[in-house]
Protein backbone atom coordinates (compact mmCIF):
# COMPACT_ATOMS: atom_id res chain seq x y z
CA UNK A 1 0.00 0.00 0.00
CA UNK A 2 1.17 3.51 -0.88
CA UNK A 3 1.08 6.28 1.72
CA UNK A 4 1.84 9.75 0.36
CA UNK A 5 2.60 12.41 2.99
CA UNK A 6 2.60 16.19 2.61
CA UNK A 7 3.75 18.58 5.36
CA UNK A 8 2.83 22.27 5.48
CA UNK A 9 5.96 24.29 4.51
CA UNK A 10 6.04 26.58 7.58
CA UNK A 11 5.64 23.57 9.88
CA UNK A 12 7.82 20.87 8.36
CA UNK A 13 11.29 21.92 9.60
CA UNK A 14 10.39 21.91 13.28
CA UNK A 15 10.53 19.21 15.90
CA UNK A 16 6.78 18.63 16.23
CA UNK A 17 6.41 17.95 12.51
CA UNK A 18 9.48 15.71 12.49
CA UNK A 19 8.13 13.73 15.45
CA UNK A 20 4.81 13.26 13.66
CA UNK A 21 6.56 12.15 10.47
CA UNK A 22 8.75 9.77 12.51
CA UNK A 23 5.62 8.16 13.93
CA UNK A 24 4.16 7.84 10.43
CA UNK A 25 7.41 6.32 9.13
CA UNK A 26 7.62 3.85 12.01
CA UNK A 27 4.05 2.63 11.64
CA UNK A 28 4.26 2.48 7.83
CA UNK A 29 7.43 0.38 8.08
CA UNK A 30 5.80 -1.94 10.61
CA UNK A 31 2.92 -2.51 8.22
CA UNK A 32 5.28 -2.74 5.21
CA UNK A 33 3.61 0.19 3.45
CA UNK A 34 5.45 2.23 0.83
CA UNK A 35 5.94 5.78 2.12
CA UNK A 36 6.39 8.74 -0.24
CA UNK A 37 6.99 12.27 1.05
CA UNK A 38 5.79 15.02 -1.28
CA UNK A 39 7.09 18.54 -1.85
CA UNK A 40 4.52 20.83 -0.22
CA UNK A 41 5.98 23.90 -1.94
CA UNK A 42 4.94 22.46 -5.29
CA UNK A 43 1.97 20.28 -4.35
CA UNK A 44 -0.22 21.85 -7.03
CA UNK A 45 2.21 20.72 -9.75
CA UNK A 46 2.49 17.03 -8.80
CA UNK A 47 1.20 14.43 -11.26
CA UNK A 48 -1.22 12.70 -8.89
CA UNK A 49 -2.56 10.35 -11.58
CA UNK A 50 0.93 8.92 -11.97
CA UNK A 51 1.57 8.98 -8.21
CA UNK A 52 -1.48 6.97 -7.20
CA UNK A 53 -1.78 4.70 -10.22
CA UNK A 54 -4.20 1.96 -9.12
CA UNK A 55 -3.92 2.94 -5.44
CA UNK A 56 -6.71 4.78 -3.63
CA UNK A 57 -6.38 8.52 -4.20
CA UNK A 58 -5.75 9.48 -0.59
CA UNK A 59 -2.84 11.12 1.23
CA UNK A 60 -1.82 12.35 4.68
CA UNK A 61 -1.43 16.12 5.22
CA UNK A 62 0.41 17.41 8.32
CA UNK A 63 -0.03 21.03 9.35
CA UNK A 64 -1.59 23.55 11.69
CA UNK A 65 -2.20 26.91 10.06
CA UNK A 66 -5.61 28.32 9.24
CA UNK A 67 -4.13 30.18 6.26
CA UNK A 68 -2.61 27.13 4.48
CA UNK A 69 -4.41 23.90 5.37
CA UNK A 70 -7.93 24.77 4.08
CA UNK A 71 -6.46 25.79 0.72
CA UNK A 72 -4.76 22.41 0.46
CA UNK A 73 -8.02 20.66 1.38
CA UNK A 74 -9.92 22.59 -1.32
CA UNK A 75 -7.26 21.75 -3.90
CA UNK A 76 -7.34 18.01 -3.18
CA UNK A 77 -11.13 17.87 -2.94
CA UNK A 78 -11.46 19.53 -6.34
CA UNK A 79 -9.31 16.73 -7.82
CA UNK A 80 -11.11 13.88 -6.07
CA UNK A 81 -8.17 13.23 -3.79
CA UNK A 82 -9.08 12.25 -0.24
CA UNK A 83 -6.97 13.42 2.67
CA UNK A 84 -6.23 12.55 6.27
CA UNK A 85 -5.39 15.73 8.17
CA UNK A 86 -2.96 15.54 11.07
CA UNK A 87 -2.86 18.30 13.75
CA UNK A 88 -5.48 20.43 12.03
CA UNK A 89 -9.20 20.68 12.75
CA UNK A 90 -10.95 22.62 9.96
CA UNK A 91 -13.81 24.97 10.67
CA UNK A 92 -14.87 24.85 7.01
CA UNK A 93 -17.94 23.01 5.76
CA UNK A 94 -15.70 20.78 3.62
CA UNK A 95 -14.08 18.10 5.76
CA UNK A 96 -11.16 15.78 5.01
CA UNK A 97 -11.85 12.06 4.85
CA UNK A 98 -9.98 11.59 8.13
CA UNK A 99 -8.61 13.72 10.96
CA UNK A 100 -6.12 12.89 13.71
CA UNK A 101 -5.41 15.55 16.31
CA UNK A 102 -4.70 16.07 19.96
CA UNK A 103 -7.56 16.26 22.43
CA UNK A 104 -6.94 19.95 23.02
CA UNK A 105 -10.30 20.50 24.69
CA UNK A 106 -9.60 17.73 27.17
CA UNK A 107 -6.11 19.12 27.79
CA UNK A 108 -7.19 22.75 28.35
CA UNK A 109 -10.05 21.58 30.56
CA UNK A 110 -7.55 19.54 32.57
CA UNK A 111 -5.19 22.50 32.98
CA UNK A 112 -7.98 24.88 33.99
CA UNK A 113 -9.40 22.38 36.47
CA UNK A 114 -5.97 21.73 37.93
CA UNK A 115 -5.12 25.42 38.33
CA UNK A 116 -8.49 26.49 39.73
CA UNK A 117 -9.61 23.55 41.82
CA UNK A 118 -6.26 22.00 42.62
CA UNK A 119 -4.10 25.11 43.01
CA UNK A 120 -6.71 27.68 43.99
CA UNK A 121 -5.91 30.04 41.10
CA UNK A 122 -8.74 32.21 39.82
CA UNK A 123 -7.17 34.78 37.48
CA UNK A 124 -5.69 32.86 34.57
CA UNK A 125 -4.01 34.33 31.47
CA UNK A 126 -3.68 32.58 28.10
CA UNK A 127 -0.20 33.47 26.86
CA UNK A 128 1.57 33.25 23.50
CA UNK A 129 -1.32 32.04 21.35
CA UNK A 130 -1.02 32.03 17.56
CA UNK A 131 -4.21 33.19 15.79
CA UNK A 132 -3.13 31.27 12.68
CA UNK A 133 -3.03 27.93 14.54
CA UNK A 134 -6.15 25.77 14.52
CA UNK A 135 -4.91 24.04 17.69
CA UNK A 136 -4.57 27.33 19.55
CA UNK A 137 -8.01 28.41 18.39
CA UNK A 138 -9.53 25.24 19.86
CA UNK A 139 -7.90 26.00 23.23
CA UNK A 140 -9.08 29.60 23.14
CA UNK A 141 -12.64 28.64 22.18
CA UNK A 142 -12.89 26.47 25.27
CA UNK A 143 -11.22 29.13 27.43
CA UNK A 144 -13.76 31.75 26.32
CA UNK A 145 -16.58 29.43 27.25
CA UNK A 146 -14.97 28.81 30.65
CA UNK A 147 -14.67 32.57 31.18
CA UNK A 148 -18.36 33.03 30.39
CA UNK A 149 -19.23 30.42 33.00
CA UNK A 150 -17.00 32.00 35.65
CA UNK A 151 -17.83 35.61 34.84
CA UNK A 152 -14.33 36.65 33.74
CA UNK A 153 -13.48 38.94 30.79
CA UNK A 154 -11.91 36.50 28.33
CA UNK A 155 -10.33 38.87 25.82
CA UNK A 156 -8.41 40.79 28.49
CA UNK A 157 -6.81 37.48 29.51
CA UNK A 158 -5.61 36.40 26.03
CA UNK A 159 -2.15 37.49 24.86
CA UNK A 160 -1.47 36.67 21.22
CA UNK A 161 1.95 35.91 19.81
CA UNK A 162 2.08 37.54 16.40
CA UNK A 163 5.46 35.96 15.61
CA UNK A 164 7.12 38.21 18.24
CA UNK A 165 7.47 36.77 21.74
CA UNK A 166 9.02 39.96 23.12
CA UNK A 167 6.04 42.02 21.94
CA UNK A 168 3.70 39.45 23.46
CA UNK A 169 5.46 39.80 26.80
CA UNK A 170 5.42 43.60 26.61
CA UNK A 171 1.64 43.47 26.41
CA UNK A 172 1.44 40.95 29.23
CA UNK A 173 3.87 42.80 31.50
CA UNK A 174 1.63 45.87 31.80
CA UNK A 175 -1.04 43.79 33.55
CA UNK A 176 0.90 40.79 34.88
CA UNK A 177 -0.19 41.59 38.45
CA UNK A 178 -3.82 40.98 37.41
CA UNK A 179 -3.14 37.25 37.03
CA UNK A 180 -2.07 34.47 39.37
CA UNK A 181 -1.51 31.82 36.66
CA UNK A 182 -0.74 31.55 32.96
CA UNK A 183 -1.39 28.75 30.47
CA UNK A 184 1.07 29.09 27.58
CA UNK A 185 0.26 27.92 24.06
CA UNK A 186 3.37 25.74 23.99
CA UNK A 187 6.56 25.15 25.95
CA UNK A 188 8.56 27.46 23.67
CA UNK A 189 6.38 30.43 24.63
CA UNK A 190 6.50 29.32 28.27
CA UNK A 191 10.29 29.20 28.43
CA UNK A 192 10.48 32.65 26.89
CA UNK A 193 7.96 33.88 29.47
CA UNK A 194 9.93 32.35 32.36
CA UNK A 195 13.12 34.09 31.25
CA UNK A 196 11.46 37.49 30.91
CA UNK A 197 9.61 37.18 34.22
CA UNK A 198 12.89 36.34 35.95
CA UNK A 199 14.50 39.40 34.36
CA UNK A 200 11.76 41.60 35.76
CA UNK A 201 11.80 40.10 39.24
CA UNK A 202 8.48 38.26 38.93
CA UNK A 203 8.87 34.92 40.68
CA UNK A 204 7.55 31.58 39.43
CA UNK A 205 5.71 29.96 41.13
CA UNK A 206 5.58 32.40 44.08
CA UNK A 207 4.03 35.28 42.10
CA UNK A 208 2.69 33.44 39.05
CA UNK A 209 2.01 29.80 38.22
CA UNK A 210 3.08 28.93 34.67
CA UNK A 211 1.99 25.90 32.66
CA UNK A 212 2.06 24.95 28.99
CA UNK A 213 1.26 22.44 26.29
CA UNK A 214 4.21 20.34 25.19
CA UNK A 215 6.65 18.06 27.03
CA UNK A 216 9.96 18.77 25.34
CA UNK A 217 13.27 18.12 27.04
CA UNK A 218 13.89 21.83 27.42
CA UNK A 219 10.61 22.11 29.36
CA UNK A 220 11.93 19.80 32.07
CA UNK A 221 15.36 21.44 32.17
CA UNK A 222 14.35 25.09 32.42
CA UNK A 223 14.26 26.95 35.74
CA UNK A 224 11.81 26.20 37.21
CA UNK A 225 10.85 23.05 35.29
CA UNK A 226 7.50 23.42 33.53
CA UNK A 227 4.18 21.83 34.34
CA UNK A 228 2.84 20.62 30.98
CA UNK A 229 -0.08 18.94 29.28
CA UNK A 230 1.75 16.43 27.10
CA UNK A 231 1.46 16.28 23.32
CA UNK A 232 2.69 12.98 21.86
CA UNK A 233 3.30 13.81 18.21
CA UNK A 234 4.91 10.44 17.45
CA UNK A 235 1.70 8.73 18.54
CA UNK A 236 -0.20 11.22 16.41
CA UNK A 237 1.74 9.97 13.38
CA UNK A 238 1.21 6.31 14.23
CA UNK A 239 -2.52 6.83 14.62
CA UNK A 240 -2.65 8.67 11.29
CA UNK A 241 -1.31 5.57 9.52
CA UNK A 242 -3.78 3.33 11.37
CA UNK A 243 -6.67 5.59 10.35
CA UNK A 244 -5.36 5.72 6.76
CA UNK A 245 -5.27 1.92 6.68
CA UNK A 246 -8.79 1.66 8.05
CA UNK A 247 -10.16 4.14 5.51
CA UNK A 248 -8.48 2.34 2.61
CA UNK A 249 -10.22 -0.89 3.61
CA UNK A 250 -13.55 0.73 4.47
CA UNK A 251 -14.88 3.20 1.87
CA UNK A 252 -17.05 5.78 3.61
CA UNK A 253 -18.93 8.97 2.84
CA UNK A 254 -18.38 10.21 6.41
CA UNK A 255 -15.40 12.01 7.88
CA UNK A 256 -13.67 9.80 10.45
CA UNK A 257 -11.62 11.35 13.24
CA UNK A 258 -9.44 10.33 16.16
CA UNK A 259 -8.08 12.29 19.10
CA UNK A 260 -4.93 11.59 21.10
CA UNK A 261 -5.33 12.18 24.82
CA UNK A 262 -2.79 14.13 26.82
CA UNK A 263 -1.69 13.76 30.43
CA UNK A 264 -0.59 16.34 32.96
CA UNK A 265 3.00 16.34 34.21
CA UNK A 266 3.29 18.49 37.34
CA UNK A 267 6.59 20.24 38.01
CA UNK A 268 7.96 23.20 39.98
CA UNK A 269 6.44 25.97 37.81
CA UNK A 270 3.13 25.28 39.57
CA UNK A 271 4.63 24.58 42.96
CA UNK A 272 4.49 20.80 42.44
CA UNK A 273 0.86 20.87 43.59
CA UNK A 274 -0.36 17.30 42.95
CA UNK A 275 -2.96 16.68 40.26
CA UNK A 276 -6.39 15.32 41.18
CA UNK A 277 -8.37 12.65 39.27
CA UNK A 278 -9.40 14.12 35.94
CA UNK A 279 -12.51 13.66 33.81
CA UNK A 280 -12.46 14.90 30.22
CA UNK A 281 -15.34 17.03 28.90
CA UNK A 282 -17.64 15.38 26.38
CA UNK A 283 -17.78 18.14 23.77
CA UNK A 284 -15.17 19.53 21.47
CA UNK A 285 -15.31 22.30 18.94
CA UNK A 286 -13.02 24.65 17.04
CA UNK A 287 -12.94 28.32 16.22
CA UNK A 288 -12.27 30.01 12.88
CA UNK A 289 -9.74 32.83 12.69
CA UNK A 290 -8.41 33.81 9.27
CA UNK A 291 -4.84 35.09 9.52
CA UNK A 292 -1.42 34.57 8.04
CA UNK A 293 0.99 34.54 10.97
CA UNK A 294 3.96 32.21 11.27
CA UNK A 295 4.83 31.55 14.91
CA UNK A 296 8.17 30.04 13.87
CA UNK A 297 9.46 33.27 12.31
CA UNK A 298 10.12 34.70 15.79
CA UNK A 299 13.93 34.45 16.37
CA UNK A 300 13.62 33.42 20.02
CA UNK A 301 11.11 30.68 19.25
CA UNK A 302 13.31 29.44 16.41
CA UNK A 303 16.36 29.23 18.70
CA UNK A 304 14.43 27.43 21.42
CA UNK A 305 13.24 24.89 18.87
CA UNK A 306 16.84 24.37 17.78
CA UNK A 307 17.77 23.90 21.45
CA UNK A 308 15.18 21.15 21.73
CA UNK A 309 16.57 19.51 18.57
CA UNK A 310 20.08 19.71 20.03
CA UNK A 311 19.08 18.13 23.34
CA UNK A 312 17.32 15.28 21.57
CA UNK A 313 20.53 14.55 19.65
CA UNK A 314 22.80 14.58 22.73
CA UNK A 315 24.03 11.67 24.81
CA UNK A 316 25.49 12.20 28.31
CA UNK A 317 28.99 12.80 26.95
CA UNK A 318 27.67 15.44 24.54
CA UNK A 319 25.96 17.22 27.43
CA UNK A 320 29.16 17.21 29.46
CA UNK A 321 31.03 18.57 26.44
CA UNK A 322 28.50 21.39 26.08
CA UNK A 323 28.75 22.21 29.80
CA UNK A 324 32.52 22.40 29.46
CA UNK A 325 32.36 24.66 26.40
CA UNK A 326 29.91 27.00 28.15
CA UNK A 327 32.26 27.13 31.14
CA UNK A 328 35.11 28.20 28.84
CA UNK A 329 37.08 24.95 28.94
CA UNK A 330 39.31 24.03 26.01
CA UNK A 331 39.12 20.70 24.22
CA UNK A 332 42.61 19.94 25.53
CA UNK A 333 41.42 20.22 29.13
CA UNK A 334 38.21 18.33 28.43
CA UNK A 335 40.29 15.47 26.98
CA UNK A 336 41.34 14.54 30.52
CA UNK A 337 37.94 14.93 32.20
CA UNK A 338 35.83 13.24 29.52
CA UNK A 339 38.42 10.54 28.66
CA UNK A 340 38.20 11.20 24.92
CA UNK A 341 40.86 12.39 22.51
CA UNK A 342 40.81 15.97 21.25
CA UNK A 343 39.97 14.71 17.77
CA UNK A 344 37.00 12.74 19.12
CA UNK A 345 35.77 15.80 21.01
CA UNK A 346 36.24 17.95 17.93
CA UNK A 347 34.16 15.49 15.92
CA UNK A 348 31.36 15.63 18.50
CA UNK A 349 31.48 19.41 18.59
CA UNK A 350 31.24 19.70 14.78
CA UNK A 351 28.33 17.24 14.74
CA UNK A 352 26.43 19.29 17.31
CA UNK A 353 27.22 22.52 15.46
CA UNK A 354 25.78 21.04 12.28
CA UNK A 355 22.61 19.94 14.09
CA UNK A 356 21.88 23.53 15.18
CA UNK A 357 23.12 25.03 11.89
CA UNK A 358 26.03 27.00 13.34
CA UNK A 359 28.74 27.57 10.74
CA UNK A 360 31.50 28.58 13.18
CA UNK A 361 32.57 28.30 16.80
CA UNK A 362 31.60 31.89 17.62
CA UNK A 363 28.03 31.33 16.40
CA UNK A 364 27.87 28.04 18.27
CA UNK A 365 29.08 29.61 21.52
CA UNK A 366 26.56 32.42 21.13
CA UNK A 367 23.83 29.82 20.71
CA UNK A 368 25.02 27.87 23.77
CA UNK A 369 25.04 31.02 25.88
CA UNK A 370 21.47 31.71 24.75
CA UNK A 371 20.55 28.21 25.91
CA UNK A 372 22.26 28.75 29.25
CA UNK A 373 20.42 32.06 29.75
CA UNK A 374 17.14 30.20 29.18
CA UNK A 375 18.28 27.49 31.64
CA UNK A 376 17.90 24.70 29.08
CA UNK A 377 21.63 23.85 29.10
Secondary structure, DSSP 8 states (H G I E B T S, - for coil): -EEEEEE-TTTTTSHHHHHHHHHHHHHHHHTT-EEEE--GGGGGGS-HHHHHTTS-SEEEEE--BTTTHHHHHHHHHHTT-EEEEES----SSS--SEEEEE-HHHHHHHHHHIIIIIT----EEEEEE-TTBHHHHHHHHHHHHHHHHHT--SGGGEEE-SS-HHHHHHHHHTTGGG-SEEEESSHHHHHHHHHHHHHTT--TTTT-EEEEEE--HHHHHSSS--EEEE--HHHHHHHHHHHHHHHHHS--SS-EEEEE---EE--GGGTT---------S------------GGGSHHHHHHHHHHHHHHH--HHHHHHHHHHHTT--HHHHHHHHT--HHHHHHHHHHHHHHTT--SHHHHHHHHHHHHHTT--
